[in-house]
């Protein structure tokens, strides 16, 4: 019996020893879960050298068939130094590509993926910033082997994001700084159906990055904690600017929100001083009750929300996405004036790519990003044409009471004349019928690259812009007070500076209209 027990123990020791020997030897600064990153196409990387000098730790590997070399470097540093190192790596890679050849495949705030061809070899470089260091992974192969090493970038990044979470966990500031990468890690856990771990990570995210509403909705739809889920749903309804997330949160709470089809149709012959607010799709109609309430507090003018029976279509955009950026980029790339008459989306993309061909790798990368945004983005609509159509539709509904105000509201991106964008446009027909179209597209956090969303801020911005969009129709002169929402000062910054209080001159003008 003792002999049998000894043989069993010996077999187990041999089994675990062999299993451990088969595992790749990972650098000491990496957690063991990085082990799969040291096997590629069935070939295991074997460590052949380790060194450390001036705060840079290096591990050198070969694959077992000697066809590929991997150098993994770790530079321990704090966040400010990591930012400086990261920028210097980009500059260094770009300089190397000028005299050699290569491309940047991805650059974001904390990651780089690049290819450099030098000394008869192809080098693929991955750079990752983590909370305590900068890691550089360099793969070297003979030119012509054409391995798609960039696919390895995402594999390693998944482990890097896990490391970022592990190092940042428990520190509010660090969790906030690495929130986007940690959210990627949570999404990957959900994709792998590791729901328990994913919910734990999501819980950490929404506690330290409460404006990450996508994390809130993922938490709601995967947690077993009903109380916490209800709280997240209420946060979304209260703060998020996203119609999609608002609908999903409302559905979870079994709460009714306004939909386009639930809005009453516009009646004929409306009378009296009032604003008829008419949504023109795309439009988040769930905002309109809050906008109306805020506007009424500002002006004391009542608001009705109505929809039209007539079909409303925006058609093809009159400007391509990011047209002004595209024009500025082309002029800078060519170093001369460009006549843009006859340019369509395809022409812009083609000319930008041609102009960037002779530029350095960094310029090529960012121009490629721009052309991708142009290709996938939404265009702009010439507001004058659509306002005329809107007034033509509405005119058959109007009464002879000129104090009844009609404003179309939309989330479409509009412009007029030489403007980059437009909040609202007012016009008067030949029959003296007046009205406006208001767009909140450029009031949204997502289109302004703002740090966080705020439904309250968006509602107030729309309500403030509704003041000039409406009061122009009743011939009230503009205020000379720049803090009044009916002043001439424009732009998002000026819109936020304006208060929710009218100047005395405008208040008095409204009271005179009411008394008639």
C-alpha positions in Angstrom: 0.0 0.0 0.0 2.8 2.4 0.9 4.5 1.6 -2.5 1.3 2.4 -4.4 0.9 5.7 -2.5 4.5 6.6 -3.2 4.0 5.9 -6.9 0.8 8.1 -7.0 2.6 11.0 -5.3 5.6 10.6 -7.7 3.3 10.6 -10.7 1.6 13.8 -9.5 4.9 15.5 -8.9 6.1 14.5 -12.4 2.8 15.7 -14.0 2.9 19.1 -12.4 6.6 19.5 -13.0 6.2 18.8 -16.7 3.1 21.1 -16.9 5.1 23.9 -15.3 8.1 23.2 -17.6 5.8 23.5 -20.6 4.5 26.9 -19.6 6.4 29.8 -21.1 8.7 31.7 -18.7 7.1 35.2 -18.4 9.0 38.3 -17.3 9.1 38.8 -13.6 7.2 42.1 -13.9 4.2 40.5 -15.6 1.5 38.5 -13.8 1.3 34.8 -14.8 -1.9 35.3 -16.7 0.3 36.8 -19.5 1.6 33.3 -20.3 -0.6 32.8 -23.4 1.0 35.9 -24.9 4.3 34.0 -25.1 3.0 31.3 -27.5 2.3 32.3 -31.1 1.0 30.0 -33.9 1.9 27.0 -31.7 5.5 28.1 -31.1 6.6 28.9 -27.6 8.9 31.8 -26.8 11.9 30.8 -24.8 13.8 33.3 -22.7 17.4 33.6 -23.6 18.5 36.8 -21.8 17.4 39.1 -18.9 19.0 42.4 -18.1 18.3 45.6 -16.1 20.0 48.9 -16.6 19.1 52.5 -15.6 15.5 51.5 -14.5 14.8 49.6 -17.8 14.2 45.8 -17.4 14.5 43.7 -20.5 13.6 40.1 -21.3 14.7 38.6 -24.7 13.0 35.6 -26.3 13.2 33.4 -29.3 10.5 31.1 -30.6 11.5 27.4 -30.5 12.0 27.5 -34.3 14.2 30.6 -34.1 11.9 32.4 -36.6 10.8 35.2 -34.3 12.5 37.3 -31.6 10.6 39.1 -28.9 12.1 41.8 -26.6 9.8 42.9 -23.7 10.9 46.0 -21.9 9.5 47.5 -18.7 10.2 51.1 -17.6 9.0 51.7 -14.1 7.7 55.3 -13.7 4.9 57.5 -12.4 2.1 58.9 -14.6 3.8 62.2 -15.7 7.0 60.5 -16.7 5.0 57.8 -18.5 3.3 60.4 -20.5 6.6 61.9 -21.5 8.1 58.5 -22.4 5.0 57.6 -24.4 5.3 60.8 -26.5 9.1 60.3 -27.0 8.4 56.8 -28.3 6.0 58.1 -30.9 8.6 60.7 -32.0 11.3 58.1 -32.1 9.3 55.6 -34.1 8.2 58.4 -36.6 11.9 59.4 -37.1 12.9 55.8 -37.7 10.1 55.5 -40.3 11.3 58.6 -42.2 14.7 57.0 -43.1 13.5 53.5 -43.2 9.9 52.4 -43.8 6.9 51.6 -41.7 3.4 52.6 -40.5 1.6 53.4 -37.4 -1.4 51.0 -37.1 -2.9 52.4 -33.9 -2.3 55.2 -31.6 -4.4 56.2 -28.6 -3.8 57.9 -25.3 -2.1 54.8 -23.8 -1.3 52.3 -26.6 0.7 52.2 -29.8 0.9 49.6 -32.5 3.5 50.2 -35.2 5.6 48.4 -37.9 9.1 49.4 -38.8 11.2 47.8 -41.6 14.9 48.3 -41.0 18.2 46.3 -41.3 16.4 43.8 -43.6 14.0 42.8 -40.8 10.4 43.6 -40.0 9.8 45.0 -36.5 6.4 45.2 -34.9 6.3 47.4 -31.9 3.6 47.5 -29.2 3.7 50.1 -26.5 1.4 50.1 -23.5 1.2 52.5 -20.5 0.1 50.9 -17.2 -0.3 52.6 -13.9 3.2 52.0 -12.7 5.2 51.6 -16.0 5.6 51.7 -19.7 5.9 48.4 -21.5 7.4 48.0 -25.0 7.0 44.7 -26.8 9.2 44.4 -30.0 8.8 41.5 -32.4 11.6 41.0 -35.0 11.3 38.8 -38.1 13.0 38.5 -41.4 11.4 40.7 -44.1 9.0 39.0 -46.4 7.6 36.5 -43.8 4.5 38.8 -43.6 3.2 37.6 -40.3 0.1 39.5 -39.2 1.6 40.5 -35.9 -0.9 43.3 -35.3 -3.5 40.6 -34.3 -1.2 39.9 -31.3 -1.6 43.5 -30.3 -5.2 43.0 -29.2 -4.4 39.7 -27.4 -1.7 41.4 -25.3 -3.9 44.4 -24.7 -6.6 42.2 -23.1 -4.0 41.1 -20.5 -2.7 44.7 -20.2 -6.2 45.9 -19.4 -6.5 43.3 -16.7 -3.2 44.5 -15.3 -4.4 48.1 -15.4 -7.5 47.1 -13.4 -5.5 45.1 -10.9 -3.0 47.9 -10.3 -5.7 50.6 -10.2 -8.2 48.8 -8.1 -9.0 50.3 -4.7 -7.7 53.8 -5.7 -10.5 56.1 -6.8 -8.2 58.5 -8.8 -6.4 55.6 -10.5 -9.7 53.9 -11.4 -10.9 57.1 -12.9 -7.8 57.6 -15.0 -7.9 54.1 -16.3 -11.7 53.9 -16.6 -11.9 53.4 -20.4 -9.3 50.6 -20.4 -11.0 48.9 -17.4 -14.4 49.1 -19.1 -12.8 47.3 -22.2 -11.7 44.6 -19.7 -15.2 44.3 -18.3 -16.7 44.0 -21.8 -14.2 41.3 -22.6 -15.3 39.4 -19.5 -18.9 39.7 -20.5 -18.0 38.4 -24.0 -16.4 35.4 -22.4 -19.5 35.0 -20.2 -17.5 35.5 -17.0 -20.5 37.4 -15.6 -19.5 37.3 -11.9 -16.1 38.9 -12.6 -17.5 41.3 -15.1 -20.2 42.6 -12.6 -17.5 43.0 -9.9 -15.4 45.1 -12.4 -18.4 47.1 -13.6 -19.3 47.8 -9.9 -15.9 49.3 -9.4 -16.2 51.4 -12.6 -19.6 53.0 -11.8 -18.4 53.8 -8.3 -15.3 55.6 -9.6 -16.4 56.7 -13.1 -20.2 57.4 -12.5 -20.6 59.1 -15.8 -19.8 55.9 -17.7 -23.4 55.2 -18.5 -22.6 52.3 -20.8 -21.0 50.6 -17.8 -24.2 51.4 -15.8 -26.4 49.7 -18.4 -24.1 46.7 -18.6 -24.2 46.5 -14.8 -28.0 46.7 -14.8 -28.4 43.9 -17.3 -26.0 41.5 -15.6 -26.1 42.0 -11.9 -28.2 40.0 -9.4 -28.4 43.0 -7.1 -31.8 44.5 -7.9 -31.4 47.5 -5.6 -28.0 48.5 -7.2 -29.5 47.9 -10.7 -32.4 50.2 -10.0 -30.1 52.9 -8.7 -28.0 52.7 -11.9 -31.1 52.9 -14.1 -32.2 56.0 -12.2 -28.8 57.6 -12.7 -29.1 57.0 -16.5 -32.6 58.5 -16.6 -31.4 61.5 -14.6 -28.1 62.3 -16.3 -27.5 60.5 -19.6 -27.9 62.3 -22.9 -28.2 59.0 -24.9 -31.7 58.2 -26.1 -30.8 54.5 -26.5 -29.6 54.2 -22.9 -32.5 56.2 -21.6 -35.0 53.8 -23.3 -33.2 50.7 -22.0 -33.1 52.1 -18.4 -36.8 53.1 -18.6 -37.7 49.7 -19.8 -35.8 48.1 -16.9 -37.7 50.4 -14.5 -40.9 49.8 -16.3 -41.2 53.5 -16.6 -43.0 55.2 -19.6 -41.1 57.8 -21.5 -42.3 60.0 -24.4 -42.1 58.5 -27.9 -42.6 60.3 -31.2 -45.8 58.4 -32.0 -47.3 59.3 -28.6 -47.2 63.1 -29.4 -50.5 64.6 -30.5 -50.8 65.9 -34.1 -50.7 69.6 -34.8 -54.1 71.2 -34.9 -55.2 74.0 -37.3 -55.7 77.6 -36.2 -53.9 77.7 -32.9 -54.4 81.0 -31.1 -52.6 83.0 -28.4 -49.1 83.7 -27.3 -47.6 80.3 -27.1 -44.8 78.1 -28.6 -45.7 75.1 -30.7 -42.6 72.9 -30.5 -42.5 70.4 -33.4 -40.0 67.5 -33.4 -38.3 66.8 -36.7 -36.6 63.4 -36.6 -34.0 62.6 -35.6 -35.1 64.0 -32.3 -34.9 62.7 -28.7 -38.5 63.5 -27.8 -38.0 62.4 -24.2 -36.1 65.7 -23.7 -39.0 67.9 -24.9 -41.1 68.0 -21.7 -38.1 69.1 -19.7 -37.1 71.7 -22.3 -40.6 73.1 -22.3 -40.8 73.3 -18.6 -37.4 75.1 -18.4 -38.3 77.5 -21.2 -41.6 78.3 -19.5 -39.7 79.2 -16.3 -37.5 81.5 -18.3 -40.1 83.3 -20.4 -43.5 82.5 -18.8 -44.7 81.6 -22.3 -46.6 78.3 -22.5 -45.4 75.5 -24.8 -47.2 72.8 -26.7 -45.5 69.8 -28.2 -47.0 68.6 -31.5 -46.0 66.5 -34.5 -46.9 67.0 -38.1 -48.7 64.4 -40.3 -46.5 65.2 -43.3 -43.4 63.1 -44.0 -40.1 64.7 -43.0 -36.9 63.6 -44.7 -33.5 65.2 -44.5 -32.3 63.7 -47.7 -28.6 63.6 -48.7 -26.3 65.9 -46.6 -25.2 69.2 -48.2 -21.8 69.0 -46.5 -19.6 65.9 -46.0 -18.8 65.0 -42.3 -15.9 67.2 -41.0 -15.8 69.2 -44.2 -14.1 72.2 -42.7 -11.4 70.0 -41.1 -11.0 68.2 -44.4 -10.5 71.5 -46.3 -8.0 72.8 -43.7 -6.1 69.6 -43.8 -5.9 69.6 -47.6 -4.6 73.2 -47.8 -2.0 72.4 -45.1 -0.9 69.2 -46.8 -0.6 70.8 -50.3 0.8 74.1 -49.1 -1.4 76.0 -51.4 -5.0 77.2 -51.9 -7.5 74.6 -53.1 -10.7 75.2 -55.0 -13.2 72.8 -53.5 -16.0 73.3 -56.1 -17.3 69.9 -57.1 -15.7 68.0 -54.3 -17.8 65.1 -52.9 -17.0 62.7 -50.1 -15.0 60.4 -52.3 -13.1 63.3 -53.8 -12.1 64.6 -50.4 -10.9 61.2 -49.3 -8.9 60.6 -52.5 -7.2 64.0 -52.4 -6.3 63.8 -48.7 -4.8 60.3 -49.2 -2.8 61.4 -52.3 -1.6 64.6 -50.5 -0.4 62.5 -47.5 1.5 59.9 -49.5 4.8 61.9 -49.3 4.4 62.9 -45.7 5.8 61.1 -42.6 4.1 58.1 -40.9 2.5 60.1 -38.2 0.8 62.5 -40.7 -0.3 59.5 -42.7 -1.8 57.8 -39.6 -3.8 60.9 -38.6 -5.0 61.6 -42.1 -6.1 58.0 -42.5 -8.1 58.4 -39.2 -9.6 61.6 -40.7 -10.7 59.9 -43.9 -12.2 57.0 -41.9 -14.2 59.5 -39.9 -15.3 61.3 -43.1 -16.4 58.0 -44.6 -18.3 56.8 -41.5 -19.6 60.1 -40.1 -22.8 62.1 -40.5 -23.0 65.0 -42.8 -24.5 68.5 -42.4 -27.7 69.9 -43.8 -28.2 73.4 -45.3 -30.8 74.8 -42.9 -32.2 77.4 -45.2 -33.7 74.9 -47.6 -35.2 72.8 -44.8 -36.6 75.8 -42.9 -38.4 76.9 -46.1 -39.9 73.4 -46.4 -40.9 73.4 -42.7 -42.6 76.8 -43.0 -44.5 75.7 -46.1 -45.8 72.7 -44.2 -46.7 74.7 -41.1 -48.3 77.7 -42.9 -51.4 75.7 -43.8 -52.0 75.1 -40.1 -51.6 78.7 -38.9 -54.2 81.1 -37.7 -54.1 84.9 -38.2 -52.7 85.3 -34.7 -49.0 86.3 -35.2 -48.3 85.6 -31.5 -48.5 81.9 -32.0 -44.9 80.7 -32.5 -43.8 77.6 -34.4 -40.3 76.0 -33.8 -39.1 72.8 -35.3 -36.6 71.0 -33.1 -34.1 68.3 -34.3 -30.9 66.4 -33.5 -29.7 66.7 -37.1 -26.5 68.7 -37.8 -27.4 72.0 -39.6 -25.5 74.9 -40.9 -26.2 78.1 -42.8 -23.9 80.4 -44.9 -20.3 80.2 -43.8 -21.0 78.8 -40.3 -19.4 75.6 -39.1 -22.7 74.7 -37.4 -25.9 76.3 -36.3 -28.1 76.2 -33.2 -31.2 77.8 -34.8 -32.3 79.6 -37.9 -35.3 82.0 -38.3 -37.1 83.0 -41.5 -40.2 84.8 -42.7 -42.2 83.8 -45.8 -43.6 86.1 -48.4 -46.9 85.8 -46.6 -45.4 87.2 -43.4 -45.4 83.7 -41.7 -42.5 83.3 -39.3 -40.8 80.3 -37.8 -37.5 78.7 -36.8 -35.7 75.4 -36.8 -33.5 74.6 -33.7 -30.8 71.9 -33.7 -29.3 70.6 -30.4 -26.7 68.5 -32.3 -23.8 70.7 -31.3 -25.0 71.0 -27.7 -24.4 67.4 -26.9 -21.4 66.3 -24.9 -20.6 63.5 -27.4 -20.2 66.1 -30.3 -18.2 68.5 -28.2 -15.7 66.0 -26.8 -16.8 67.1 -23.3 -15.6 65.1 -20.3 -19.0 64.0 -19.2 -22.7 64.1 -20.2 -25.3 66.1 -18.4 -29.0 65.8 -19.3 -29.7 68.9 -17.2 -27.1 70.9 -19.0 -28.3 69.8 -22.4 -31.9 70.7 -21.5 -30.8 74.1 -20.3 -28.8 74.7 -23.4 -31.8 73.8 -25.6 -34.2 75.9 -23.5 -31.9 78.9 -23.7 -31.6 78.6 -27.5 -35.3 78.2 -27.8 -35.6 81.8 -26.4 -34.1 83.5 -29.5 -35.6 80.8 -31.8 -39.1 81.8 -30.6 -38.9 85.5 -29.6 -37.7 86.5 -33.0 -41.1 85.5 -34.4 -42.9 88.1 -32.3 -40.4 90.9 -33.1 -39.0 91.4 -29.6 -35.6 93.3 -29.8 -32.5 91.4 -28.7 -31.2 92.1 -25.2 -28.1 94.1 -24.6 -27.3 92.1 -21.5 -24.8 89.2 -22.5 -26.1 87.0 -19.6 -29.6 87.1 -21.0 -30.6 84.0 -23.0 -32.0 86.5 -25.7 -28.6 88.2 -26.2 -26.6 88.0 -29.4 -23.6 86.2 -28.0 -23.3 82.8 -29.6 -21.4 79.5 -29.3 -21.5 76.8 -26.7 -19.3 78.6 -24.2 -21.5 81.7 -24.4 -24.6 79.6 -24.2 -23.4 78.1 -20.9 -22.6 81.6 -19.6 -26.1 82.8 -20.2 -28.4 82.6 -17.2 -32.0 81.2 -17.1 -33.2 84.7 -16.4 -34.3 87.2 -19.0 -33.3 90.8 -18.8 -35.9 93.3 -17.6 -36.3 94.8 -21.1 -37.2 91.4 -22.6 -39.6 90.5 -19.7 -41.4 93.8 -20.2 -41.7 93.1 -23.9 -43.3 89.7 -23.3 -45.7 91.2 -20.7 -46.9 93.8 -23.3 -47.6 90.9 -25.8 -49.6 89.1 -23.1 -51.7 92.2 -22.4 -52.8 92.7 -26.1 
